[in-house]
Amino acid sequence: MKVNIVPTIIAAGISALLAYALYALCHTEGKELLLAIVGGIGFFLTLAGCFAVRFEGERTSANTAVVAVVFFLLLLIANGIFAFVQFATPALVIINGILLLAFVGTEYAIAKAKQ
């Protein structure tokens, strides 16, 4: 496994911009920062998994990139919904936590299988 620095920095920048967008669009008063932080972490992990991480096998790299894009889109949709509706903190943390743990578990399974 190899992590490329420049794509990681780009992923961090995109994640920061998306997190700010969540902060600016959040309609739940007092929870803007929480949504931005949780969303930003999820966006960074998935974007870094898509753009910055490469494996020895091309198939493994392609599979992990596709999984990362799918989970990025899921997080984008979920956090977009949270930005426009009133939400409870546990719902935000649990949904994002489940999505991120499923992402990490799927990436680990793909990397371990060396497909």
C-alpha positions in Angstrom: 0.0 0.0 0.0 1.3 3.4 -0.9 -0.1 6.8 0.1 0.6 9.7 -2.3 1.0 13.1 -0.6 -0.3 15.5 -3.2 -3.6 13.7 -3.7 -4.0 13.5 0.1 -3.6 17.2 0.3 -6.1 17.7 -2.4 -8.5 15.4 -0.7 -8.1 17.4 2.5 -8.8 20.6 0.7 -12.0 19.3 -1.0 -13.1 17.8 2.4 -12.6 21.2 4.1 -14.6 23.0 1.5 -17.4 20.4 1.7 -17.4 20.6 5.5 -17.7 24.4 5.3 -20.6 23.9 2.9 -22.3 21.7 5.5 -21.6 24.3 8.2 -23.1 27.1 6.0 -26.2 25.1 5.0 -27.0 23.5 8.4 -30.5 24.4 9.7 -30.1 22.9 13.1 -29.0 25.7 15.4 -26.0 25.0 17.6 -25.0 21.8 15.7 -23.3 23.4 12.6 -19.8 22.7 13.9 -20.6 19.1 14.8 -22.0 18.5 11.3 -19.0 20.1 9.7 -16.5 18.1 11.7 -18.2 14.8 11.3 -18.9 15.3 7.7 -15.3 16.6 7.0 -13.8 13.5 8.6 -15.9 11.2 6.5 -15.3 13.1 3.3 -11.5 13.1 3.9 -11.3 9.4 4.7 -13.3 8.4 1.6 -11.6 10.9 -0.8 -8.2 9.8 0.5 -9.2 6.2 0.0 -10.2 7.0 -3.6 -7.4 9.3 -4.8 -4.4 8.9 -2.5 -4.1 5.2 -1.6 -2.7 2.8 -4.1 -2.0 -0.9 -3.8 0.4 -3.2 -5.6 -2.4 -4.9 -7.6 -4.3 -2.8 -10.1 -7.5 -4.6 -9.4 -7.2 -4.0 -5.7 -6.6 -0.3 -6.3 -9.6 -0.1 -8.7 -11.9 -2.0 -6.3 -10.9 0.2 -3.3 -11.4 3.4 -5.4 -14.9 2.3 -6.5 -15.9 1.4 -2.9 -14.5 4.8 -1.7 -16.6 6.7 -4.3 -19.7 4.8 -3.3 -19.3 5.6 0.4 -18.3 9.2 -0.4 -21.6 9.6 -2.2 -23.5 7.9 0.6 -21.9 10.3 3.1 -22.6 13.3 0.9 -26.3 12.3 0.6 -26.6 11.6 4.3 -24.9 14.7 5.5 -26.7 16.8 2.9 -30.0 15.5 4.4 -28.7 16.4 7.9 -27.9 19.9 6.7 -31.4 20.6 5.7 -33.5 18.9 8.4 -33.5 19.2 12.2 -31.5 16.3 13.6 -30.4 14.8 17.0 -26.7 14.4 17.7 -26.9 10.6 18.2 -28.5 10.2 14.8 -25.7 12.1 13.1 -23.0 10.2 15.0 -24.5 6.8 14.6 -25.3 7.0 10.9 -21.9 8.5 10.0 -20.1 6.0 12.3 -21.9 3.0 10.7 -21.1 4.3 7.2 -17.4 4.9 8.0 -16.9 1.6 9.8 -18.6 -0.2 6.9 -16.2 1.7 4.5 -13.1 0.8 6.5 -14.2 -2.8 6.9 -14.9 -3.2 3.2 -11.6 -1.6 2.2 -9.8 -3.9 4.6 -11.5 -7.0 3.2 -10.6 -5.9 -0.4 -7.0 -5.2 0.6 -6.7 -8.5 2.5 -8.2 -10.5 -0.4 -5.7 -8.8 -2.9 -8.3 -8.7 -5.6 
